Amino acid sequence: MSPEIVVKNRWLGFLIWQSISSTSLFFLHKTLILSLFSSSKNPSFLLSIFFFVSFHLSLLLLSLSLFLLSSPQPDPAASAPDLARGLLRLLLKSVVARSSADLSTADFRRRAAKSLSFLTFVILSGISGFLSVVSVCDGDGLLDATRFFRLGLRGIVLGILFGVDYVCRKRWVLVFPIIQRPLFFSFKMGLPSSLRQALKLSSAAYLISTVLMLFLPDPFQLKSTIRQLLVQQITIYLGTSVVSFCWELSHHLLQVLLTRRFIFAPPQGSAAAETNPSEPLLAALEQSTPRSIFQYLAYLDLCMVCENNVDTWRRAAFFEETGETYRRVVSACLRPLEQLTSRIAEGLEGSSAEKSDLFSQQLSSPMVTHVDLRLHEAFNDFQLCAWSARTVASLTARSRGEDRFGVAQLTGCNAAVVSTLLSCLLAVEACLGKKTSPQSPHLLSPTNIRWATVNTGRREFVGKKRDNTLHGKAYVMADVLRTSIYEIVSPFHEEMQKCAKAAILDKDWIIKSKALYSTREILVHKLSLFLDFRAN
């Protein structure tokens, strides 16, 4: 099944379930709640139809905005000062250098486009709030211009607050649960949190809009009793609460449907399952658009196949006799880890191009540099890298008992997996400010190897980042990598100990080519710490 069809089917399913839940809340509010406070016993049927259609159009507008903004990774956006500095830098480069096609310009354009999408989402949220609040709160069916304007203004405030909160808290980032529950159960679990968030949002919007209403004339207030004013405020608050609850349900439902596992395999027992059951998954891993939802679904499915004992027939197909399938699976999983290691290394060492860019140095903020941003962006694929590390670790560990043909060892994948995990761990630990060599550079190993000291670079930069979100992601990633390496060491511990005593540990478990980060000697030393269960 093509990626477009998978995403399209989930989008259509989201619209169907959203329409059912929103329609139920709309009629429940109109018939059981708003009718108690309405002075008109027989509102116009045409106006009721108009408000119903308007309400669903506003939800469709917001849902489309949510769907287009949703992404599996937190792409960075440019702040207002960054936009001003970037525009000024582009102007100076166009005047002085007559060229602006460099890496910093491309990065600025990408970040500026993300900022523009955020601004567009906030504006569309305000428009959706205008239509929704007017449709839900007008229980009398009266098209009074003043009341229409005041209700619409309250809806705009509600929509802008929702949009700003959605963007600032990065709620648009898709979080894929590794424990997949039934669809209805997953949706039910999010109802309490959605209701709490809706009440917080509607309360804040009600207070802010009420303050704004104090500065606007209200002819209805001059000729109304205290009871009528109280009923009006209750109606408005309940209406905004219903609207915000519909929005929160839409957000939760979209998260549940888009992050639900998709099985990339033919039906068990079919002809395709008997001949080549791994081809759909391999095609999704290798040919899907990088960082797309479809690619994330493929890596999630692969991780669950390798870690769980539900689809053992699919995992057994990875160890086919030629070893080509196993090699392709491991290569697909090592690719994100290699990219993470390379980006961290570049971020720690900096680049000569940035040092020679005088305009970038003069116009950049003293607190935020291109190197800082590069390290932050290195962890954008955090979910993908965690799945990849867990997948290759589980696959390597299970190869000891399930690999009948020895393809894991014969293809050299075991050494590639261990070397990549160790290099990535050393890079992440360097990002955390941890030394990658023993305390003394003259410490000798049992084989009389003098361990070299690796310069991790930019230690003053690492020290000031301890309270940032980057540090939290790096800690979690380091924990995932250590757990993955221990998962490999545990079943192969006896063999590795024999190799270490015979001084051939690097021959069997470390690649012969240059390591992505650090040196082969330090990789061997780090692996020996895992063998002694002293790596922390």
C-alpha positions in Angstrom: 0.0 0.0 0.0 1.4 3.4 -1.0 2.1 6.1 1.7 -0.5 8.4 0.2 -3.2 5.8 0.6 -2.2 5.0 4.2 -2.2 8.6 5.3 -5.4 9.3 3.3 -7.3 6.5 4.9 -6.3 7.7 8.4 -7.3 11.2 7.5 -10.7 10.1 6.4 -11.1 7.9 9.5 -10.2 10.9 11.6 -12.9 13.1 9.9 -15.5 10.5 10.4 -14.9 10.0 14.1 -14.5 13.7 14.6 -17.8 14.4 13.0 -19.5 11.8 15.2 -18.1 13.2 18.4 -18.6 16.8 17.5 -22.1 16.3 16.3 -23.0 14.5 19.5 -21.6 17.4 21.6 -23.3 20.0 19.5 -26.7 18.6 19.8 -26.2 17.7 23.5 -25.3 21.3 24.2 -28.2 22.7 22.1 -31.0 20.5 23.3 -30.1 19.8 27.0 -28.1 22.8 28.1 -28.7 25.8 25.9 -32.4 25.3 25.7 -32.7 25.8 29.4 -31.3 29.4 29.1 -32.8 30.3 25.7 -35.7 32.8 25.6 -36.9 31.6 22.2 -38.8 28.4 22.4 -38.9 27.8 18.6 -35.7 29.1 17.0 -35.6 29.3 13.2 -35.0 25.9 11.5 -32.9 27.5 8.8 -30.8 29.4 11.3 -30.3 26.1 13.2 -29.1 24.4 10.0 -26.9 27.4 9.2 -25.2 27.3 12.6 -24.8 23.5 12.4 -23.1 23.7 9.0 -21.0 26.7 10.1 -19.8 24.7 13.2 -18.7 21.8 11.1 -17.0 24.0 8.6 -15.0 25.6 11.4 -14.0 22.2 12.7 -13.0 21.1 9.2 -10.8 24.2 8.9 -9.2 23.6 12.3 -8.7 19.8 11.6 -7.0 20.5 8.2 -4.7 22.9 10.0 -3.9 20.3 12.7 -3.2 17.7 10.1 -0.9 19.8 8.0 1.0 21.1 11.0 1.4 17.6 12.6 4.9 16.2 12.2 6.8 13.3 13.9 9.8 15.5 14.7 10.0 19.0 16.2 11.3 21.1 13.3 12.8 24.3 14.6 11.3 27.7 13.8 12.8 31.1 13.7 11.9 33.6 16.4 11.2 37.3 15.6 14.7 38.4 16.4 16.1 35.5 14.3 13.9 36.6 11.4 15.1 40.2 11.6 18.8 39.1 11.8 18.3 36.6 9.0 16.7 39.2 6.7 19.4 41.7 7.4 22.1 39.0 6.8 20.5 38.1 3.5 20.4 41.8 2.5 24.0 42.3 3.3 25.1 39.1 1.5 23.1 40.1 -1.6 24.7 43.5 -1.6 28.3 42.5 -0.8 28.8 38.9 -1.9 26.1 38.8 -4.6 25.3 35.3 -3.4 23.1 33.8 -0.8 23.0 30.1 -1.7 24.8 28.7 1.4 23.9 26.4 4.2 23.0 29.2 6.7 20.6 30.7 4.1 18.9 27.4 3.4 18.6 26.8 7.1 17.1 30.2 7.7 14.6 29.7 4.9 13.5 26.4 6.4 13.1 27.9 9.8 11.3 30.9 8.4 8.9 28.7 6.6 8.1 26.8 9.8 7.5 30.1 11.6 5.1 31.1 8.8 3.2 27.9 9.2 2.8 28.5 12.9 1.5 32.0 12.3 -0.9 30.7 9.7 -2.1 28.1 12.1 -2.8 30.7 14.8 -4.8 32.8 12.3 -6.8 29.9 11.2 -7.5 28.9 14.8 -8.9 32.4 15.4 -11.1 32.2 12.4 -12.3 28.7 13.5 -13.0 30.1 17.0 -15.0 32.9 15.6 -17.3 30.6 13.6 -17.6 27.9 16.3 -18.5 30.2 19.2 -21.1 32.1 17.3 -22.6 28.8 16.1 -22.7 27.2 19.5 -23.6 30.1 21.8 -26.4 31.8 19.8 -29.3 29.8 21.3 -32.0 32.2 20.4 -31.3 32.3 16.7 -31.0 36.1 16.7 -28.7 37.8 14.2 -28.1 40.9 16.3 -25.0 42.7 14.9 -23.7 43.7 18.3 -24.1 40.3 19.9 -22.7 38.6 16.8 -19.6 40.8 17.0 -19.1 40.3 20.7 -19.5 36.5 20.4 -17.2 36.4 17.5 -14.6 38.4 19.4 -14.7 35.9 22.2 -14.3 33.1 19.7 -11.2 34.8 18.2 -9.7 35.1 21.6 -10.4 31.4 22.3 -8.9 30.4 18.9 -5.7 32.5 19.3 -5.1 31.1 22.8 -5.6 27.6 21.5 -3.2 28.2 18.6 -0.5 29.8 20.7 -0.7 27.1 23.3 -0.6 24.4 20.6 2.5 25.9 19.0 4.4 26.9 22.1 4.0 23.5 23.9 4.8 21.7 20.7 1.6 19.7 20.8 1.8 19.3 17.0 4.7 16.8 17.4 3.4 13.2 17.0 4.4 10.9 19.9 4.3 7.3 18.8 3.4 4.9 21.7 5.4 1.8 21.7 2.6 0.0 23.6 -0.3 -0.2 21.2 -3.7 -0.4 22.7 -7.1 -0.9 21.0 -8.4 2.2 19.2 -11.4 2.8 21.4 -9.3 2.2 24.6 -6.6 4.7 23.5 -9.3 7.3 22.7 -11.0 6.7 26.0 -7.8 7.2 28.0 -7.3 10.7 26.6 -10.8 11.9 27.5 -10.1 13.1 31.1 -7.0 15.0 30.0 -8.8 16.5 27.0 -11.6 17.7 29.3 -9.2 19.3 31.8 -7.3 21.0 29.1 -10.5 22.3 27.5 -11.7 23.7 30.8 -8.4 25.5 31.4 -8.4 26.9 27.9 -12.1 28.1 28.0 -11.6 29.6 31.5 -8.6 31.6 30.3 -10.3 32.7 27.2 -13.4 33.7 29.1 -11.5 35.9 31.5 -9.4 37.6 28.8 -12.5 38.2 26.6 -14.5 39.5 29.5 -11.9 42.1 30.2 -11.9 43.1 26.5 -15.7 43.3 26.6 -15.5 46.0 29.4 -14.1 48.4 26.8 -16.8 47.8 24.2 -20.4 49.2 24.3 -23.2 46.7 25.0 -26.7 48.0 24.5 -28.1 44.7 25.7 -26.5 45.2 29.1 -28.3 48.6 29.7 -31.7 47.1 29.5 -31.1 43.6 31.1 -31.7 42.4 34.5 -29.0 40.8 36.7 -30.6 37.4 36.0 -30.4 37.9 32.2 -26.8 39.0 32.4 -25.9 36.0 34.6 -27.6 33.6 32.2 -25.8 35.2 29.3 -22.4 34.7 30.9 -23.2 31.1 31.8 -24.2 30.5 28.2 -21.0 32.0 26.8 -18.8 30.0 29.2 -20.5 26.7 28.5 -20.4 27.4 24.8 -16.7 28.1 24.8 -16.1 25.0 26.9 -17.9 22.9 24.4 -15.9 24.3 21.5 -12.6 23.9 23.3 -13.6 20.3 24.2 -14.3 19.5 20.6 -10.9 20.9 19.6 -9.1 18.9 22.3 -10.9 15.7 21.2 -9.9 16.5 17.6 -6.3 16.8 18.6 -6.3 13.6 20.7 -8.1 11.7 18.0 -5.6 12.8 15.4 -2.7 11.8 17.6 -4.3 8.3 18.2 -5.0 7.6 14.5 -1.8 8.9 13.0 0.5 7.2 15.5 -1.4 3.8 15.4 0.8 0.9 14.2 0.5 -0.1 10.6 1.6 -3.7 9.8 3.9 -3.7 6.7 3.4 -7.4 5.9 1.1 -9.6 3.7 -1.6 -11.6 5.5 -0.2 -14.7 7.2 -0.8 -17.8 5.1 -0.9 -16.0 1.8 1.5 -16.7 -1.1 3.4 -13.4 -0.5 3.9 -14.3 3.2 5.4 -17.7 2.2 7.8 -16.3 -0.4 8.9 -12.8 0.7 7.1 -11.4 3.7 9.7 -8.7 4.4 9.6 -6.9 1.1 6.8 -4.4 2.0 8.6 -3.4 5.2 12.0 -3.1 3.4 10.4 -1.0 0.7 8.9 1.4 3.2 12.2 1.7 5.1 14.3 2.4 2.0 12.0 4.3 -0.3 9.7 6.4 1.9 10.2 10.1 2.2 12.8 10.8 5.0 11.2 12.0 8.3 7.7 11.4 7.0 4.9 9.8 9.0 5.0 6.7 6.7 8.7 6.2 7.5 8.1 6.5 11.2 5.3 3.9 11.0 7.7 1.6 9.2 10.4 1.9 11.9 7.8 1.5 14.6 6.5 -1.7 13.0 10.0 -3.1 12.7 10.8 -2.3 16.3 7.7 -4.1 17.5 8.5 -7.1 15.3 12.0 -7.4 16.7 11.2 -6.9 20.3 7.9 -8.7 20.7 7.1 -12.4 20.3 3.8 -11.8 18.5 5.0 -11.8 14.8 7.8 -14.4 15.2 7.2 -15.6 11.6 8.1 -12.1 10.3 11.3 -11.9 12.4 12.3 -15.4 11.3 12.1 -14.2 7.7 14.9 -11.7 8.4 17.3 -14.6 9.0 16.9 -16.1 5.5 19.8 -18.0 4.0 21.3 -15.4 1.7 21.6 -12.8 4.5 20.5 -10.0 2.2 17.3 -9.3 4.1 19.1 -9.1 7.4 21.8 -6.8 6.0 19.1 -4.4 4.6 17.3 -4.3 7.8 20.4 -3.6 9.9 21.6 -1.0 7.4 18.2 0.8 7.5 18.4 0.9 11.3 22.1 2.0 11.5 21.5 4.9 9.1 19.7 7.2 11.7 22.3 6.4 14.4 25.1 7.2 12.0 23.5 10.5 11.1 23.0 11.3 14.8 26.6 10.6 15.5 27.9 12.7 12.6 25.6 15.7 13.5 26.7 15.6 17.1 30.4 15.4 16.1 29.9 18.4 13.7 28.1 20.3 16.4 30.8 19.7 18.9 33.7 20.5 16.6 32.0 23.3 14.7 32.7 24.0 11.1 35.4 26.0 9.3 32.7 27.5 7.1 31.0 29.2 10.0 34.2 30.5 11.4 35.0 32.2 8.1 31.5 33.7 7.7 32.1 37.2 9.1 28.5 38.3 8.5 27.1 35.3 10.4 29.4 35.9 13.4 28.5 39.6 13.6 24.8 39.2 13.2 24.3 36.1 15.3 23.0 36.2 18.8 25.7 35.8 21.5 23.5 33.1 23.2 22.4 31.2 20.1 24.9 30.1 17.4 24.7 27.9 14.4 26.6 25.2 16.4 24.0 25.4 19.2 21.2 25.0 16.7 23.0 22.1 15.0 23.2 20.2 18.2 19.5 20.8 18.9 18.6 19.6 15.4 20.7 16.5 15.8 18.2 15.2 18.3 15.1 16.0 16.2 15.0 12.3 15.1 15.1 11.2 18.7 12.2 8.7 18.4 13.6 7.2 15.2 17.1 6.8 16.7 15.7 5.2 19.8 13.7 2.7 17.8 16.7 1.9 15.6 19.0 1.3 18.6 16.4 -1.0 20.2 15.7 -2.8 17.0 19.3 -3.7 16.1 20.0 -4.6 19.7 17.1 -6.9 19.9 17.8 -8.4 16.5 21.4 -9.0 17.3 20.6 -10.6 20.7 18.0 -12.9 19.2 20.3 -13.9 16.4 22.1 -16.1 18.9 19.1 -18.5 19.1 17.1 -17.8 16.0 19.8 -17.3 13.3 20.1 -20.8 11.9 22.4 -19.8 9.0 24.7 -17.5 11.0 24.0 -14.5 8.7 24.4 -12.0 11.5 28.1 -12.9 12.0 28.9 -13.8 8.4 27.7 -10.5 7.0 29.6 -8.5 9.5 26.5 -6.9 10.9 27.3 -7.8 14.5 30.5 -5.7 14.4 28.8 -2.9 12.6 26.0 -2.8 15.1 28.3 -2.8 18.2 30.6 -0.2 16.7 27.8 2.1 15.7 26.1 1.9 19.1 29.4 2.6 20.9 30.3 5.5 18.6 26.9 7.0 19.0 27.1 6.6 22.8 30.5 8.2 23.0 29.2 11.2 20.9 26.1 11.6 23.1 28.2 11.4 26.3 30.6 14.0 24.9 27.5 16.2 24.3 26.7 15.7 28.0 30.3 16.8 28.9 31.4 13.3 29.9 35.0 12.3 29.2 35.4 9.6 26.6 38.7 8.3 27.9 40.0 6.9 31.2 41.0 9.4 33.9 44.7 9.0 33.2 45.8 9.1 29.5 48.7 6.8 30.4 46.4 4.0 31.7 47.4 0.7 30.0 45.0 -2.1 29.1 45.7 -5.8 29.8 47.1 -5.9 26.2 49.4 -3.0 26.9 47.4 -0.6 24.7 47.9 3.0 25.7 44.4 4.7 25.5 44.4 7.9 23.5 42.6 11.0 24.7 39.9 12.2 22.4 39.2 15.9 22.2 35.5 16.3 22.5 35.7 20.0 21.8 33.6 23.0 22.9 33.5 22.1 26.6 32.5 25.6 27.5 29.5 25.1 25.3 28.5 21.8 26.8 28.7 23.3 30.3 26.1 26.0 29.8 23.6 23.6 28.3 22.8 21.5 31.3 19.5 23.1 32.0 18.3 22.9 28.4 15.9 20.4 26.8 18.9 19.2 24.8 20.5 17.8 27.9 17.3 15.9 28.7 17.1 14.3 25.3 20.8 13.4 25.4 20.4 11.7 28.8 17.5 9.6 27.5 19.3 8.7 24.3 22.4 7.7 26.2 20.3 5.5 28.5 18.7 3.8 25.4 22.1 3.2 23.9 23.5 1.7 27.1 20.5 -0.6 27.5 20.8 -1.7 23.9 24.5 -2.5 24.2 23.9 -4.4 27.4 21.1 -6.3 25.6 23.7 -7.5 23.1 26.4 -8.2 25.7 24.2 -10.4 27.9 23.7 -13.3 25.5 27.2 -13.0 24.0 29.0 -12.3 27.3 30.9 -15.6 27.4 32.2 -15.3 23.8 33.2 -11.7 24.3 35.1 -12.6 27.5 37.1 -15.2 25.6 37.8 -12.7 22.8 39.0 -10.1 25.3 41.3 -12.6 27.0 42.7 -13.6 23.6 43.1 -9.9 22.7 40.8 -10.3 19.6 37.8 -8.5 20.9 38.3 -5.7 18.3 38.7 -8.3 15.5 35.3 -9.9 16.1 33.1 -7.0 17.5 34.6 -3.8 16.1 34.7 -2.8 12.5 38.1 -2.4 10.9 37.4 0.9 9.2 37.6 4.3 11.0 35.0 4.8 13.7 32.3 7.4 13.2 33.4 9.0 16.5 36.5 8.4 18.7 39.0 5.7 17.9 38.9 1.9 17.6 41.0 1.7 20.8 38.5 3.6 22.9 35.6 1.6 21.4 37.3 -1.6 22.6 37.9 0.0 26.0 34.2 1.1 26.2 33.1 -2.4 25.2 35.3 -3.9 27.9 33.5 -1.7 30.5 30.2 -3.2 29.3 31.7 -6.7 29.7 32.6 -5.8 33.3 29.1 -4.2 33.8 30.8 -0.9 34.7 29.5 1.3 31.9 27.3 4.1 33.3 
